[in-house]
Amino acid sequence: CGLVNPKVLEACEIDSKEWQGFAFGFGIERMAMIKYGIGDIRLFNENDLRFLRQFQK
């Protein structure tokens, strides 16, 4: 999240002196946090298989 780097705009042939961009998103981890009541997003990146296996189909 944050401002788009002017070089990204220029690579798309957009005048970065005239335009600015704001990047944002709502990742799948955040949706899972809401659905399953998980309080810490870092748990998804710890590679703890006991935690991650809870979300298999």
PDB file with one MODEL, atoms N, CA, C and O in Angstrom:
MODEL        1
ATOM      1  N   CYS A   1       0.832  -1.189   0.000  1.00  0.00           N
ATOM      2  CA  CYS A   1       0.000   0.000   0.000  1.00  0.00           C
ATOM      3  C   CYS A   1       0.873   1.248   0.000  1.00  0.00           C
ATOM      4  O   CYS A   1       1.951   1.269   0.595  1.00  0.00           O
ATOM      5  N   GLY A   2       0.405   2.254  -0.657  1.00  0.00           N
ATOM      6  CA  GLY A   2       1.118   3.519  -0.688  1.00  0.00           C
ATOM      7  C   GLY A   2       1.049   4.156  -2.055  1.00  0.00           C
ATOM      8  O   GLY A   2       0.230   3.779  -2.893  1.00  0.00           O
ATOM      9  N   LEU A   3       1.911   5.116  -2.270  1.00  0.00           N
ATOM     10  CA  LEU A   3       1.947   5.819  -3.552  1.00  0.00           C
ATOM     11  C   LEU A   3       2.682   4.997  -4.597  1.00  0.00           C
ATOM     12  O   LEU A   3       3.650   4.302  -4.288  1.00  0.00           O
ATOM     13  N   VAL A   4       2.216   5.081  -5.826  1.00  0.00           N
ATOM     14  CA  VAL A   4       2.859   4.397  -6.946  1.00  0.00           C
ATOM     15  C   VAL A   4       4.105   5.187  -7.332  1.00  0.00           C
ATOM     16  O   VAL A   4       4.060   6.410  -7.462  1.00  0.00           O
ATOM     17  N   ASN A   5       5.207   4.485  -7.511  1.00  0.00           N
ATOM     18  CA  ASN A   5       6.456   5.112  -7.923  1.00  0.00           C
ATOM     19  C   ASN A   5       6.264   5.753  -9.299  1.00  0.00           C
ATOM     20  O   ASN A   5       5.698   5.122 -10.192  1.00  0.00           O
ATOM     21  N   PRO A   6       6.720   6.986  -9.486  1.00  0.00           N
ATOM     22  CA  PRO A   6       6.566   7.655 -10.785  1.00  0.00           C
ATOM     23  C   PRO A   6       7.150   6.855 -11.949  1.00  0.00           C
ATOM     24  O   PRO A   6       6.656   6.962 -13.072  1.00  0.00           O
ATOM     25  N   LYS A   7       8.180   6.065 -11.705  1.00  0.00           N
ATOM     26  CA  LYS A   7       8.772   5.258 -12.777  1.00  0.00           C
ATOM     27  C   LYS A   7       7.791   4.209 -13.299  1.00  0.00           C
ATOM     28  O   LYS A   7       7.823   3.850 -14.476  1.00  0.00           O
ATOM     29  N   VAL A   8       6.930   3.725 -12.425  1.00  0.00           N
ATOM     30  CA  VAL A   8       5.909   2.757 -12.846  1.00  0.00           C
ATOM     31  C   VAL A   8       4.931   3.428 -13.802  1.00  0.00           C
ATOM     32  O   VAL A   8       4.568   2.858 -14.831  1.00  0.00           O
ATOM     33  N   LEU A   9       4.510   4.626 -13.461  1.00  0.00           N
ATOM     34  CA  LEU A   9       3.595   5.362 -14.341  1.00  0.00           C
ATOM     35  C   LEU A   9       4.247   5.649 -15.684  1.00  0.00           C
ATOM     36  O   LEU A   9       3.627   5.483 -16.735  1.00  0.00           O
ATOM     37  N   GLU A  10       5.503   6.079 -15.642  1.00  0.00           N
ATOM     38  CA  GLU A  10       6.214   6.395 -16.881  1.00  0.00           C
ATOM     39  C   GLU A  10       6.397   5.158 -17.754  1.00  0.00           C
ATOM     40  O   GLU A  10       6.364   5.260 -18.980  1.00  0.00           O
ATOM     41  N   ALA A  11       6.588   4.000 -17.142  1.00  0.00           N
ATOM     42  CA  ALA A  11       6.716   2.757 -17.908  1.00  0.00           C
ATOM     43  C   ALA A  11       5.423   2.426 -18.646  1.00  0.00           C
ATOM     44  O   ALA A  11       5.439   1.723 -19.656  1.00  0.00           O
ATOM     45  N   CYS A  12       4.310   2.935 -18.139  1.00  0.00           N
ATOM     46  CA  CYS A  12       3.003   2.744 -18.783  1.00  0.00           C
ATOM     47  C   CYS A  12       2.639   3.929 -19.669  1.00  0.00           C
ATOM     48  O   CYS A  12       1.493   4.076 -20.096  1.00  0.00           O
ATOM     49  N   GLU A  13       3.628   4.766 -19.935  1.00  0.00           N
ATOM     50  CA  GLU A  13       3.444   5.958 -20.766  1.00  0.00           C
ATOM     51  C   GLU A  13       2.412   6.924 -20.189  1.00  0.00           C
ATOM     52  O   GLU A  13       1.621   7.520 -20.921  1.00  0.00           O
ATOM     53  N   ILE A  14       2.435   7.065 -18.868  1.00  0.00           N
ATOM     54  CA  ILE A  14       1.575   8.020 -18.169  1.00  0.00           C
ATOM     55  C   ILE A  14       2.479   9.118 -17.623  1.00  0.00           C
ATOM     56  O   ILE A  14       3.498   8.834 -16.994  1.00  0.00           O
ATOM     57  N   ASP A  15       2.110  10.358 -17.861  1.00  0.00           N
ATOM     58  CA  ASP A  15       2.912  11.496 -17.416  1.00  0.00           C
ATOM     59  C   ASP A  15       2.863  11.599 -15.888  1.00  0.00           C
ATOM     60  O   ASP A  15       1.834  11.954 -15.312  1.00  0.00           O
ATOM     61  N   SER A  16       3.985  11.286 -15.245  1.00  0.00           N
ATOM     62  CA  SER A  16       4.021  11.281 -13.781  1.00  0.00           C
ATOM     63  C   SER A  16       3.997  12.685 -13.184  1.00  0.00           C
ATOM     64  O   SER A  16       3.804  12.838 -11.978  1.00  0.00           O
ATOM     65  N   LYS A  17       4.191  13.708 -14.011  1.00  0.00           N
ATOM     66  CA  LYS A  17       4.078  15.084 -13.517  1.00  0.00           C
ATOM     67  C   LYS A  17       2.616  15.522 -13.466  1.00  0.00           C
ATOM     68  O   LYS A  17       2.255  16.440 -12.729  1.00  0.00           O
ATOM     69  N   GLU A  18       1.789  14.858 -14.252  1.00  0.00           N
ATOM     70  CA  GLU A  18       0.364  15.194 -14.290  1.00  0.00           C
ATOM     71  C   GLU A  18      -0.470  14.248 -13.430  1.00  0.00           C
ATOM     72  O   GLU A  18      -1.500  14.646 -12.887  1.00  0.00           O
ATOM     73  N   TRP A  19      -0.030  13.004 -13.306  1.00  0.00           N
ATOM     74  CA  TRP A  19      -0.805  11.975 -12.614  1.00  0.00           C
ATOM     75  C   TRP A  19      -0.016  11.375 -11.460  1.00  0.00           C
ATOM     76  O   TRP A  19       1.214  11.322 -11.488  1.00  0.00           O
ATOM     77  N   GLN A  20      -0.750  10.922 -10.438  1.00  0.00           N
ATOM     78  CA  GLN A  20      -0.187  10.171  -9.325  1.00  0.00           C
ATOM     79  C   GLN A  20      -1.040   8.931  -9.145  1.00  0.00           C
ATOM     80  O   GLN A  20      -2.182   8.868  -9.599  1.00  0.00           O
ATOM     81  N   GLY A  21      -0.468   7.958  -8.481  1.00  0.00           N
ATOM     82  CA  GLY A  21      -1.235   6.741  -8.239  1.00  0.00           C
ATOM     83  C   GLY A  21      -1.147   6.323  -6.787  1.00  0.00           C
ATOM     84  O   GLY A  21      -0.155   6.590  -6.108  1.00  0.00           O
ATOM     85  N   PHE A  22      -2.195   5.663  -6.318  1.00  0.00           N
ATOM     86  CA  PHE A  22      -2.223   5.135  -4.964  1.00  0.00           C
ATOM     87  C   PHE A  22      -2.484   3.642  -5.062  1.00  0.00           C
ATOM     88  O   PHE A  22      -3.464   3.214  -5.670  1.00  0.00           O
ATOM     89  N   ALA A  23      -1.613   2.860  -4.467  1.00  0.00           N
ATOM     90  CA  ALA A  23      -1.744   1.401  -4.514  1.00  0.00           C
ATOM     91  C   ALA A  23      -2.343   0.909  -3.198  1.00  0.00           C
ATOM     92  O   ALA A  23      -1.924   1.320  -2.116  1.00  0.00           O
ATOM     93  N   PHE A  24      -3.318   0.033  -3.311  1.00  0.00           N
ATOM     94  CA  PHE A  24      -3.901  -0.561  -2.115  1.00  0.00           C
ATOM     95  C   PHE A  24      -4.447  -1.931  -2.476  1.00  0.00           C
ATOM     96  O   PHE A  24      -4.634  -2.250  -3.650  1.00  0.00           O
ATOM     97  N   GLY A  25      -4.692  -2.712  -1.482  1.00  0.00           N
ATOM     98  CA  GLY A  25      -5.233  -4.035  -1.739  1.00  0.00           C
ATOM     99  C   GLY A  25      -5.735  -4.672  -0.458  1.00  0.00           C
ATOM    100  O   GLY A  25      -5.448  -4.203   0.643  1.00  0.00           O
ATOM    101  N   PHE A  26      -6.470  -5.721  -0.618  1.00  0.00           N
ATOM    102  CA  PHE A  26      -6.997  -6.478   0.504  1.00  0.00           C
ATOM    103  C   PHE A  26      -6.646  -7.928   0.219  1.00  0.00           C
ATOM    104  O   PHE A  26      -7.374  -8.620  -0.494  1.00  0.00           O
ATOM    105  N   GLY A  27      -5.538  -8.387   0.772  1.00  0.00           N
ATOM    106  CA  GLY A  27      -5.016  -9.711   0.468  1.00  0.00           C
ATOM    107  C   GLY A  27      -5.865 -10.845   1.010  1.00  0.00           C
ATOM    108  O   GLY A  27      -6.701 -10.655   1.893  1.00  0.00           O
ATOM    109  N   ILE A  28      -5.634 -12.008   0.470  1.00  0.00           N
ATOM    110  CA  ILE A  28      -6.369 -13.207   0.882  1.00  0.00           C
ATOM    111  C   ILE A  28      -6.142 -13.527   2.355  1.00  0.00           C
ATOM    112  O   ILE A  28      -7.028 -14.051   3.030  1.00  0.00           O
ATOM    113  N   GLU A  29      -4.934 -13.202   2.851  1.00  0.00           N
ATOM    114  CA  GLU A  29      -4.659 -13.454   4.262  1.00  0.00           C
ATOM    115  C   GLU A  29      -5.584 -12.637   5.160  1.00  0.00           C
ATOM    116  O   GLU A  29      -6.062 -13.127   6.183  1.00  0.00           O
ATOM    117  N   ARG A  30      -5.827 -11.408   4.773  1.00  0.00           N
ATOM    118  CA  ARG A  30      -6.703 -10.554   5.590  1.00  0.00           C
ATOM    119  C   ARG A  30      -8.144 -11.065   5.582  1.00  0.00           C
ATOM    120  O   ARG A  30      -8.842 -10.972   6.591  1.00  0.00           O
ATOM    121  N   MET A  31      -8.582 -11.596   4.460  1.00  0.00           N
ATOM    122  CA  MET A  31      -9.933 -12.176   4.415  1.00  0.00           C
ATOM    123  C   MET A  31     -10.005 -13.405   5.312  1.00  0.00           C
ATOM    124  O   MET A  31     -10.998 -13.610   6.010  1.00  0.00           O
ATOM    125  N   ALA A  32      -8.948 -14.229   5.295  1.00  0.00           N
ATOM    126  CA  ALA A  32      -8.912 -15.412   6.159  1.00  0.00           C
ATOM    127  C   ALA A  32      -8.889 -15.001   7.630  1.00  0.00           C
ATOM    128  O   ALA A  32      -9.507 -15.658   8.468  1.00  0.00           O
ATOM    129  N   MET A  33      -8.181 -13.919   7.946  1.00  0.00           N
ATOM    130  CA  MET A  33      -8.137 -13.443   9.330  1.00  0.00           C
ATOM    131  C   MET A  33      -9.533 -13.096   9.829  1.00  0.00           C
ATOM    132  O   MET A  33      -9.897 -13.425  10.958  1.00  0.00           O
ATOM    133  N   ILE A  34     -10.308 -12.434   8.985  1.00  0.00           N
ATOM    134  CA  ILE A  34     -11.669 -12.063   9.373  1.00  0.00           C
ATOM    135  C   ILE A  34     -12.538 -13.309   9.507  1.00  0.00           C
ATOM    136  O   ILE A  34     -13.265 -13.458  10.490  1.00  0.00           O
ATOM    137  N   LYS A  35     -12.465 -14.203   8.523  1.00  0.00           N
ATOM    138  CA  LYS A  35     -13.313 -15.395   8.524  1.00  0.00           C
ATOM    139  C   LYS A  35     -13.026 -16.318   9.706  1.00  0.00           C
ATOM    140  O   LYS A  35     -13.950 -16.855  10.317  1.00  0.00           O
ATOM    141  N   TYR A  36     -11.731 -16.504  10.031  1.00  0.00           N
ATOM    142  CA  TYR A  36     -11.347 -17.471  11.053  1.00  0.00           C
ATOM    143  C   TYR A  36     -10.959 -16.831  12.387  1.00  0.00           C
ATOM    144  O   TYR A  36     -10.552 -17.540  13.308  1.00  0.00           O
ATOM    145  N   GLY A  37     -11.076 -15.519  12.509  1.00  0.00           N
ATOM    146  CA  GLY A  37     -10.781 -14.850  13.774  1.00  0.00           C
ATOM    147  C   GLY A  37      -9.310 -14.885  14.154  1.00  0.00           C
ATOM    148  O   GLY A  37      -8.981 -15.011  15.334  1.00  0.00           O
ATOM    149  N   ILE A  38      -8.424 -14.775  13.176  1.00  0.00           N
ATOM    150  CA  ILE A  38      -6.980 -14.807  13.420  1.00  0.00           C
ATOM    151  C   ILE A  38      -6.523 -13.384  13.722  1.00  0.00           C
ATOM    152  O   ILE A  38      -6.832 -12.458  12.973  1.00  0.00           O
ATOM    153  N   GLY A  39      -5.795 -13.213  14.806  1.00  0.00           N
ATOM    154  CA  GLY A  39      -5.416 -11.879  15.247  1.00  0.00           C
ATOM    155  C   GLY A  39      -4.069 -11.376  14.771  1.00  0.00           C
ATOM    156  O   GLY A  39      -3.760 -10.198  14.953  1.00  0.00           O
ATOM    157  N   ASP A  40      -3.251 -12.238  14.162  1.00  0.00           N
ATOM    158  CA  ASP A  40      -1.894 -11.823  13.788  1.00  0.00           C
ATOM    159  C   ASP A  40      -1.558 -12.342  12.392  1.00  0.00           C
ATOM    160  O   ASP A  40      -1.425 -13.550  12.194  1.00  0.00           O
ATOM    161  N   ILE A  41      -1.421 -11.440  11.431  1.00  0.00           N
ATOM    162  CA  ILE A  41      -1.162 -11.823  10.037  1.00  0.00           C
ATOM    163  C   ILE A  41       0.184 -12.532   9.876  1.00  0.00           C
ATOM    164  O   ILE A  41       0.374 -13.295   8.929  1.00  0.00           O
ATOM    165  N   ARG A  42       1.109 -12.283  10.792  1.00  0.00           N
ATOM    166  CA  ARG A  42       2.437 -12.901  10.685  1.00  0.00           C
ATOM    167  C   ARG A  42       2.386 -14.419  10.775  1.00  0.00           C
ATOM    168  O   ARG A  42       3.309 -15.091  10.314  1.00  0.00           O
ATOM    169  N   LEU A  43       1.338 -14.970  11.354  1.00  0.00           N
ATOM    170  CA  LEU A  43       1.217 -16.427  11.456  1.00  0.00           C
ATOM    171  C   LEU A  43       1.228 -17.098  10.086  1.00  0.00           C
ATOM    172  O   LEU A  43       1.693 -18.231   9.959  1.00  0.00           O
ATOM    173  N   PHE A  44       0.727 -16.420   9.072  1.00  0.00           N
ATOM    174  CA  PHE A  44       0.689 -16.995   7.730  1.00  0.00           C
ATOM    175  C   PHE A  44       2.076 -17.137   7.121  1.00  0.00           C
ATOM    176  O   PHE A  44       2.268 -17.955   6.222  1.00  0.00           O
ATOM    177  N   ASN A  45       3.038 -16.364   7.586  1.00  0.00           N
ATOM    178  CA  ASN A  45       4.383 -16.373   7.005  1.00  0.00           C
ATOM    179  C   ASN A  45       5.408 -17.127   7.836  1.00  0.00           C
ATOM    180  O   ASN A  45       6.589 -17.134   7.487  1.00  0.00           O
ATOM    181  N   GLU A  46       4.997 -17.754   8.914  1.00  0.00           N
ATOM    182  CA  GLU A  46       5.933 -18.481   9.765  1.00  0.00           C
ATOM    183  C   GLU A  46       6.182 -19.902   9.278  1.00  0.00           C
ATOM    184  O   GLU A  46       7.058 -20.588   9.804  1.00  0.00           O
ATOM    185  N   ASN A  47       5.431 -20.350   8.287  1.00  0.00           N
ATOM    186  CA  ASN A  47       5.569 -21.697   7.719  1.00  0.00           C
ATOM    187  C   ASN A  47       5.389 -22.804   8.750  1.00  0.00           C
ATOM    188  O   ASN A  47       6.025 -23.854   8.660  1.00  0.00           O
ATOM    189  N   ASP A  48       4.525 -22.567   9.726  1.00  0.00           N
ATOM    190  CA  ASP A  48       4.176 -23.582  10.716  1.00  0.00           C
ATOM    191  C   ASP A  48       3.064 -24.438  10.106  1.00  0.00           C
ATOM    192  O   ASP A  48       1.920 -23.998   9.996  1.00  0.00           O
ATOM    193  N   LEU A  49       3.412 -25.653   9.714  1.00  0.00           N
ATOM    194  CA  LEU A  49       2.444 -26.509   9.025  1.00  0.00           C
ATOM    195  C   LEU A  49       1.227 -26.821   9.880  1.00  0.00           C
ATOM    196  O   LEU A  49       0.140 -27.017   9.338  1.00  0.00           O
ATOM    197  N   ARG A  50       1.375 -26.874  11.196  1.00  0.00           N
ATOM    198  CA  ARG A  50       0.211 -27.121  12.062  1.00  0.00           C
ATOM    199  C   ARG A  50      -0.815 -26.003  11.905  1.00  0.00           C
ATOM    200  O   ARG A  50      -2.021 -26.252  11.920  1.00  0.00           O
ATOM    201  N   PHE A  51      -0.337 -24.787  11.758  1.00  0.00           N
ATOM    202  CA  PHE A  51      -1.240 -23.650  11.551  1.00  0.00           C
ATOM    203  C   PHE A  51      -1.808 -23.659  10.138  1.00  0.00           C
ATOM    204  O   PHE A  51      -3.018 -23.540   9.950  1.00  0.00           O
ATOM    205  N   LEU A  52      -0.932 -23.800   9.142  1.00  0.00           N
ATOM    206  CA  LEU A  52      -1.351 -23.690   7.747  1.00  0.00           C
ATOM    207  C   LEU A  52      -2.290 -24.809   7.314  1.00  0.00           C
ATOM    208  O   LEU A  52      -3.163 -24.583   6.476  1.00  0.00           O
ATOM    209  N   ARG A  53      -2.132 -26.000   7.860  1.00  0.00           N
ATOM    210  CA  ARG A  53      -2.980 -27.136   7.454  1.00  0.00           C
ATOM    211  C   ARG A  53      -4.440 -26.952   7.849  1.00  0.00           C
ATOM    212  O   ARG A  53      -5.310 -27.655   7.336  1.00  0.00           O
ATOM    213  N   GLN A  54      -4.713 -26.037   8.732  1.00  0.00           N
ATOM    214  CA  GLN A  54      -6.102 -25.775   9.116  1.00  0.00           C
ATOM    215  C   GLN A  54      -6.920 -25.215   7.954  1.00  0.00           C
ATOM    216  O   GLN A  54      -8.150 -25.230   7.992  1.00  0.00           O
ATOM    217  N   PHE A  55      -6.231 -24.718   6.918  1.00  0.00           N
ATOM    218  CA  PHE A  55      -6.916 -24.013   5.847  1.00  0.00           C
ATOM    219  C   PHE A  55      -6.925 -24.788   4.537  1.00  0.00           C
ATOM    220  O   PHE A  55      -7.209 -24.217   3.484  1.00  0.00           O
ATOM    221  N   GLN A  56      -6.617 -26.085   4.589  1.00  0.00           N
ATOM    222  CA  GLN A  56      -6.698 -26.910   3.385  1.00  0.00           C
ATOM    223  C   GLN A  56      -8.154 -27.242   3.119  1.00  0.00           C
ATOM    224  O   GLN A  56      -8.992 -27.221   4.020  1.00  0.00           O
ATOM    225  N   LYS A  57      -8.437 -27.551   1.851  1.00  0.00           N
ATOM    226  CA  LYS A  57      -9.804 -27.960   1.483  1.00  0.00           C
ATOM    227  C   LYS A  57     -10.125 -29.295   2.082  1.00  0.00           C
ATOM    228  O   LYS A  57     -11.226 -29.810   1.888  1.00  0.00           O
TER     229      LYS A  57
ENDMDL
END
